[in-house]
Amino acid sequence: MNVYTARQAILDRRQRVVAYELLFRDGPENVYPDVDPHEATSKLIIRTQLNEGIHAVTQGKPALINFPEQSLYSDMVHLLPNKQVVIEILEDTVPSEKLYQRCQSLFHRGYRLAFDDFVYKPEWQAYLKFIRLIKVDIQRTPFEQLAPLFEALKQRKNIKLLAEKIETQEEYQQAKELGFNFFQGFYFCKPEMQKVKDIDASYLMISRLFYAATREDVNVNEVVRYFERDTALTYKLLRFVNSGNLPTVDDISSIKQAVVYIGNQQLRKLVALLASAITVSHKPRELVRMSVHRARFCELVALRTSPAMKETAFLCGLFSLLDAILDKPLEPLLYSLPLEQEIRDALCSEQPSMLRSILQTIESYEQGHWYNTERLAEQLRMDYTQVEQLNLQALLWSEQYQSLLV
């Protein structure tokens, strides 16, 4: 599935790109779609932070993201690393005690806050101590109307000003002379479209996972079973673990280890975000079904040959088709996830290992290479008949998953 995001460059006074604003798109047309703003923000975060990662989309530069009021109060903000994002509070947000408390909390958690399309009013004065950037739409607020804003900011050297919607050289020069620090608009560049592959996740599977994760007594094994049945969910789980918003973690060798590591609270945040952005029309792709089948086969073989590595074998099979699913080279994808080196080696290197032999066995069997399958099975102290039996068990297991989605 192709997903789209637009980014527009933000420049400093020397016209160097210092940040990007990320903009939600639902197709190749470079226009904002007619969708609920909260839904747009949810999907934008999933497509960036839980796919390639915001760092990859912006080449390490800060990302400005619009947060409508509903999104601002939700937990999705905590999925974003505070060093990489600037949270834009939109112009239709209403000042309130609740908003003040939320801004204070985010500020103390290290998030940088910005006012978008800001028009100064006295009721916003108390909020300025939490704000690091103010964006002014110069098409809506002409330069001659900016005196109250500049007066309010005289004593606040920590707040920078960004002039947006700059369309001409004259507007740029005026903004620069007035003392704006940053600039954005069609005069410099139009938003660039970013198209990437994303993995479809099952609405039903996410719904069941949401139920399991939000129960008072979370059953970790039940949660793990849902992740096991969906490559998309597992990929996003590991991207979340490696998002930069959690403490440094040792390499992950199993889904259960990842679930236990993030804890119930972070698990609920992740699942809630996925649930808010998924649509019923999404269907699992054949490649995803095949990867689940392979994962189960690898797990069954490991149970016979080396039970201690059953979960590692499952992950190896699950991610064996990730390059085909995302149309990207496999090795950099795997290194974007906190996987054990043993899994990466089995998938990418020629170095012999039991894990690699297990994976090669199912690959040879799928391709109808009888001789190679038998030779590989012998290395695992199995014969061709046993491979057939385990493949059938894995097939029935993956089809049972598939039947849930019809």
C-alpha positions as CSV (number, residue, x, y, z in Angstrom):
1,M,0.0,0.0,0.0
2,N,1.4,3.4,-0.9
3,V,1.0,6.2,1.6
4,Y,1.7,9.9,1.1
5,T,3.1,12.7,3.2
6,A,4.1,16.2,2.2
7,R,6.8,18.2,3.7
8,Q,7.5,21.9,3.3
9,A,10.9,23.4,4.1
10,I,11.5,26.0,6.7
11,L,14.4,28.3,6.1
12,D,16.5,30.6,8.3
13,R,17.7,34.2,7.5
14,R,20.5,32.8,5.3
15,Q,17.9,30.7,3.4
16,R,19.3,27.4,4.8
17,V,16.7,24.6,5.4
18,V,16.6,24.1,9.2
19,A,13.3,22.2,9.6
20,Y,10.3,20.7,7.8
21,E,6.6,21.0,8.4
22,L,4.9,17.6,7.8
23,L,1.5,17.7,6.1
24,F,-1.0,14.8,5.8
25,R,-2.0,13.7,2.3
26,D,-4.3,10.7,1.4
27,G,-3.2,10.4,-2.3
28,P,-0.7,11.6,-4.9
29,E,-2.5,15.0,-5.3
30,N,-0.5,17.5,-3.3
31,V,-3.5,19.0,-1.5
32,Y,-4.9,18.7,2.0
33,P,-7.8,16.1,1.9
34,D,-11.2,16.6,3.4
35,V,-10.7,14.6,6.6
36,D,-11.0,15.2,10.3
37,P,-7.9,17.0,11.5
38,H,-7.5,14.6,14.5
39,E,-7.6,11.6,12.1
40,A,-5.1,13.3,9.8
41,T,-2.6,13.8,12.6
42,S,-3.0,10.2,13.8
43,K,-2.3,8.9,10.3
44,L,0.6,11.2,9.8
45,I,2.3,10.0,12.9
46,I,1.8,6.3,12.0
47,R,3.1,6.9,8.4
48,T,6.2,8.7,9.6
49,Q,7.2,7.8,13.2
50,L,5.9,4.2,13.1
51,N,7.0,3.5,9.5
52,E,10.4,4.9,8.4
53,G,10.7,7.2,11.4
54,I,10.5,11.0,11.4
55,H,14.3,11.2,11.4
56,A,14.3,9.6,7.9
57,V,11.6,11.8,6.5
58,T,13.3,15.0,7.6
59,Q,16.9,13.9,7.2
60,G,17.4,14.5,10.9
61,K,16.0,18.0,10.9
62,P,13.1,19.0,13.3
63,A,9.6,18.2,12.2
64,L,6.7,20.6,12.7
65,I,3.4,18.8,13.1
66,N,-0.1,20.3,13.4
67,F,-2.0,19.2,16.5
68,P,-5.7,20.0,16.6
69,E,-7.1,20.3,20.1
70,Q,-8.3,16.7,20.3
71,S,-4.9,15.4,19.3
72,L,-3.2,17.7,21.7
73,Y,-5.0,16.1,24.7
74,S,-4.5,12.6,23.4
75,D,-1.6,10.2,24.3
76,M,-0.4,10.1,20.7
77,V,2.0,13.1,21.4
78,H,4.0,10.8,23.6
79,L,4.8,8.5,20.7
80,L,7.0,11.3,19.3
81,P,10.5,11.9,20.5
82,N,10.6,15.4,22.0
83,K,14.0,16.2,20.5
84,Q,12.7,15.7,16.9
85,V,9.4,17.4,16.8
86,V,7.7,20.8,17.3
87,I,4.1,20.6,18.3
88,E,2.0,23.2,16.5
89,I,-1.0,24.4,18.5
90,L,-3.6,25.4,15.9
91,E,-5.3,28.8,15.6
92,D,-8.8,27.5,16.5
93,T,-7.6,26.2,19.9
94,V,-9.5,27.8,22.8
95,P,-7.5,29.1,25.8
96,S,-8.6,27.3,29.0
97,E,-7.2,26.0,32.2
98,K,-7.1,22.5,30.7
99,L,-5.0,23.8,27.8
100,Y,-2.7,25.7,30.1
101,Q,-2.1,22.5,32.2
102,R,-1.5,20.5,29.0
103,C,1.0,23.0,27.6
104,Q,2.8,23.1,31.0
105,S,3.0,19.3,31.1
106,L,4.4,19.0,27.6
107,F,6.9,21.8,28.2
108,H,8.3,20.1,31.3
109,R,8.5,16.8,29.3
110,G,10.9,18.6,26.9
111,Y,8.5,19.1,24.0
112,R,8.9,22.3,21.9
113,L,5.6,24.1,21.4
114,A,4.6,26.5,18.6
115,F,1.6,28.7,18.0
116,D,0.3,28.3,14.4
117,D,-1.3,31.2,12.4
118,F,-1.0,33.2,15.6
119,V,-2.9,36.4,16.2
120,Y,-1.9,38.0,19.5
121,K,-4.6,38.5,22.2
122,P,-4.0,39.3,25.9
123,E,-5.5,35.9,27.0
124,W,-2.5,34.2,25.4
125,Q,0.1,36.1,27.4
126,A,0.3,33.4,30.2
127,Y,1.1,30.7,27.6
128,L,4.1,32.4,26.1
129,K,6.5,31.0,28.7
130,F,5.8,27.6,27.2
131,I,6.2,28.6,23.6
132,R,9.4,28.4,21.6
133,L,8.1,29.4,18.1
134,I,5.3,31.6,16.8
135,K,4.1,31.2,13.2
136,V,2.4,34.2,11.5
137,D,0.4,33.8,8.3
138,I,1.3,37.0,6.6
139,Q,-1.6,36.6,4.1
140,R,-4.1,36.7,7.0
141,T,-2.2,39.1,9.3
142,P,-0.5,41.8,7.2
143,F,2.8,43.2,8.5
144,E,1.2,46.5,9.6
145,Q,-1.0,44.6,12.1
146,L,1.9,42.9,13.9
147,A,2.8,45.7,16.4
148,P,0.9,44.1,19.3
149,L,2.7,40.8,18.8
150,F,6.1,42.4,18.7
151,E,5.3,44.4,21.8
152,A,4.3,41.3,23.7
153,L,7.5,39.5,22.8
154,K,9.9,42.3,23.7
155,Q,11.0,40.6,26.9
156,R,10.9,37.0,25.5
157,K,14.2,36.3,23.8
158,N,13.6,32.6,23.8
159,I,10.7,32.8,21.3
160,K,11.5,32.7,17.6
161,L,9.2,34.1,14.9
162,L,8.3,32.3,11.6
163,A,6.7,34.1,8.7
164,E,4.6,31.6,6.7
165,K,2.7,31.9,3.4
166,I,5.5,34.0,1.8
167,E,4.9,34.2,-1.9
168,T,7.1,37.0,-3.2
169,Q,10.6,38.4,-2.9
170,E,9.1,41.6,-1.5
171,E,7.2,39.8,1.3
172,Y,10.4,37.9,2.2
173,Q,12.4,41.1,2.4
174,Q,9.7,42.8,4.6
175,A,9.6,39.9,6.9
176,K,13.4,39.8,7.2
177,E,13.5,43.5,8.0
178,L,10.9,43.2,10.7
179,G,13.1,40.6,12.5
180,F,11.5,37.3,11.6
181,N,13.9,34.4,12.3
182,F,12.4,31.8,9.9
183,F,10.5,31.7,6.7
184,Q,8.1,29.3,4.9
185,G,6.1,29.6,1.7
186,F,5.7,29.0,-2.0
187,Y,8.3,31.7,-2.7
188,F,10.9,29.2,-1.5
189,C,9.3,25.9,-2.4
190,K,6.0,24.1,-2.5
191,P,5.4,21.1,-0.3
192,E,7.3,18.0,-1.5
193,M,5.4,14.8,-1.8
194,Q,6.9,11.7,0.0
195,K,5.5,8.3,-1.1
196,V,6.4,5.2,0.9
197,K,5.1,1.7,1.3
198,D,3.3,0.9,4.4
199,I,2.1,-2.5,5.7
200,D,-1.6,-2.9,5.9
201,A,-2.8,-3.9,9.4
202,S,-6.1,-5.7,10.0
203,Y,-8.9,-3.7,11.5
204,L,-10.2,-6.7,13.3
205,M,-6.8,-7.7,14.6
206,I,-6.2,-4.2,15.9
207,S,-9.7,-4.1,17.5
208,R,-9.0,-7.3,19.3
209,L,-5.6,-6.1,20.3
210,F,-7.1,-2.9,21.5
211,Y,-9.5,-4.8,23.7
212,A,-6.8,-7.0,25.1
213,A,-4.4,-4.1,25.8
214,T,-7.0,-1.9,27.5
215,R,-8.3,-4.5,30.0
216,E,-7.4,-3.8,33.6
217,D,-5.6,-7.1,33.9
218,V,-3.5,-7.3,30.6
219,N,-2.7,-10.8,29.6
220,V,0.7,-10.5,28.0
221,N,0.6,-13.8,26.3
222,E,-2.8,-12.9,24.7
223,V,-1.3,-9.6,23.5
224,V,1.7,-11.4,22.0
225,R,-0.6,-13.8,20.1
226,Y,-2.2,-10.9,18.3
227,F,1.1,-9.4,17.3
228,E,2.3,-12.8,16.1
229,R,-0.5,-13.0,13.6
230,D,0.2,-9.7,11.9
231,T,3.5,-8.6,10.4
232,A,2.3,-5.0,10.2
233,L,1.6,-4.8,13.9
234,T,4.9,-6.4,14.9
235,Y,6.8,-4.1,12.6
236,K,5.2,-1.0,14.1
237,L,5.7,-2.4,17.6
238,L,9.5,-2.6,17.0
239,R,9.6,0.8,15.3
240,F,7.9,2.1,18.4
241,V,10.5,0.4,20.6
242,N,13.3,2.0,18.5
243,S,11.6,5.4,18.1
244,G,14.0,7.3,20.3
245,N,11.2,8.1,22.8
246,L,12.0,5.2,25.1
247,P,15.2,4.5,27.1
248,T,17.9,2.5,25.3
249,V,17.0,-1.1,24.9
250,D,19.1,-4.2,24.4
251,D,18.5,-6.0,21.1
252,I,15.0,-7.7,21.0
253,S,14.8,-11.4,20.3
254,S,11.0,-11.9,20.7
255,I,7.7,-10.2,20.4
256,K,7.0,-11.0,24.1
257,Q,10.3,-9.2,25.1
258,A,9.2,-6.1,23.2
259,V,5.7,-6.1,24.7
260,V,7.0,-6.5,28.3
261,Y,9.7,-3.9,27.7
262,I,7.3,-1.1,26.7
263,G,4.9,-1.9,29.5
264,N,1.1,-1.6,29.7
265,Q,0.9,2.1,29.5
266,Q,3.0,2.6,26.4
267,L,1.3,-0.5,24.8
268,R,-2.1,1.2,25.3
269,K,-0.8,4.4,23.7
270,L,0.5,2.6,20.7
271,V,-2.6,0.4,20.2
272,A,-4.9,3.4,20.6
273,L,-3.0,5.3,17.9
274,L,-3.2,2.4,15.6
275,A,-6.9,2.0,16.2
276,S,-7.6,5.6,15.6
277,A,-6.0,5.6,12.2
278,I,-6.9,2.2,10.7
279,T,-9.8,1.9,8.3
280,V,-12.1,-1.1,7.9
281,S,-11.4,-1.3,4.1
282,H,-7.8,-2.4,4.7
283,K,-7.2,-6.0,3.8
284,P,-4.1,-8.1,4.5
285,R,-1.8,-8.6,1.6
286,E,-0.8,-12.0,0.3
287,L,2.8,-11.2,1.2
288,V,1.8,-10.6,4.8
289,R,0.0,-13.9,4.9
290,M,3.0,-15.7,3.5
291,S,5.3,-14.1,6.1
292,V,2.9,-15.2,9.0
293,H,3.0,-18.7,7.5
294,R,6.8,-18.7,7.4
295,A,7.0,-17.4,10.9
296,R,4.9,-20.3,12.2
297,F,6.9,-22.8,10.2
298,C,10.2,-21.5,11.6
299,E,8.8,-21.6,15.1
300,L,7.6,-25.2,14.7
301,V,11.0,-26.3,13.4
302,A,12.7,-24.5,16.3
303,L,10.5,-26.3,18.8
304,R,11.8,-29.6,17.5
305,T,15.5,-28.7,17.1
306,S,16.2,-25.9,19.6
307,P,13.1,-24.9,21.7
308,A,15.0,-22.0,23.3
309,M,15.1,-20.1,20.0
310,K,11.5,-20.6,19.0
311,E,10.5,-16.9,19.4
312,T,13.7,-15.8,17.6
313,A,12.8,-18.1,14.7
314,F,9.3,-16.8,14.6
315,L,10.6,-13.2,14.2
316,C,13.0,-14.3,11.5
317,G,10.2,-15.9,9.4
318,L,7.9,-12.9,10.0
319,F,10.4,-10.4,8.6
320,S,11.7,-12.5,5.8
321,L,9.5,-10.8,3.2
322,L,9.7,-7.3,4.6
323,D,11.7,-6.0,1.6
324,A,9.0,-7.3,-0.8
325,I,6.2,-5.8,1.3
326,L,7.8,-2.3,1.6
327,D,9.7,-2.3,-1.8
328,K,13.0,-1.4,0.0
329,P,16.3,-3.2,0.7
330,L,16.0,-5.6,3.6
331,E,19.2,-4.8,5.4
332,P,18.5,-1.1,6.3
333,L,15.0,-2.0,7.2
334,L,16.2,-4.6,9.7
335,Y,18.8,-2.2,11.2
336,S,16.0,0.3,11.8
337,L,14.5,-2.3,14.2
338,P,16.0,-3.4,17.6
339,L,16.5,-7.0,16.5
340,E,19.2,-9.4,17.6
341,Q,22.1,-9.7,15.2
342,E,21.4,-13.4,14.8
343,I,18.1,-12.5,13.1
344,R,19.7,-10.0,10.8
345,D,22.5,-12.4,9.9
346,A,20.0,-15.2,9.1
347,L,18.1,-12.9,6.7
348,C,21.0,-10.9,5.1
349,S,24.3,-12.8,5.3
350,E,25.6,-16.0,3.8
351,Q,27.0,-17.2,7.1
352,P,25.6,-20.6,8.0
353,S,23.5,-20.9,11.1
354,M,20.6,-23.0,12.4
355,L,18.3,-20.0,12.0
356,R,19.3,-19.5,8.4
357,S,18.9,-23.2,7.7
358,I,15.4,-23.2,9.1
359,L,14.5,-20.2,6.9
360,Q,16.1,-21.7,3.8
361,T,14.2,-24.9,4.3
362,I,10.8,-23.2,4.0
363,E,12.0,-21.1,1.1
364,S,13.2,-24.2,-0.8
365,Y,9.9,-26.0,0.0
366,E,7.9,-23.0,-1.4
367,Q,9.9,-23.0,-4.6
368,G,9.4,-26.7,-5.1
369,H,13.1,-27.6,-4.8
370,W,12.8,-31.1,-3.4
371,Y,16.5,-31.9,-3.3
372,N,17.5,-28.7,-1.5
373,T,14.6,-29.0,0.9
374,E,15.7,-32.6,1.8
375,R,19.4,-31.5,2.2
376,L,18.5,-28.6,4.4
377,A,16.1,-30.8,6.5
378,E,18.9,-33.2,7.1
379,Q,21.0,-30.4,8.6
380,L,18.1,-29.9,11.0
381,R,17.9,-33.7,11.7
382,M,14.6,-33.9,9.9
383,D,13.4,-35.5,6.7
384,Y,11.2,-34.3,3.8
385,T,8.0,-35.8,5.2
386,Q,8.5,-34.0,8.5
387,V,8.9,-30.7,6.6
388,E,5.7,-31.4,4.8
389,Q,3.9,-32.0,8.0
390,L,5.2,-28.9,9.7
391,N,4.4,-26.8,6.6
392,L,0.8,-28.1,6.7
393,Q,0.5,-27.2,10.4
394,A,1.8,-23.7,9.7
395,L,-0.5,-23.3,6.7
396,L,-3.5,-24.3,8.8
397,W,-2.4,-21.9,11.5
398,S,-2.0,-19.0,9.1
399,E,-5.3,-19.8,7.3
400,Q,-7.1,-19.7,10.6
401,Y,-5.7,-16.2,11.0
402,Q,-6.8,-15.3,7.5
403,S,-10.4,-16.6,8.1
404,L,-10.8,-14.1,10.9
405,L,-10.5,-11.3,8.4
406,V,-13.2,-12.3,5.8
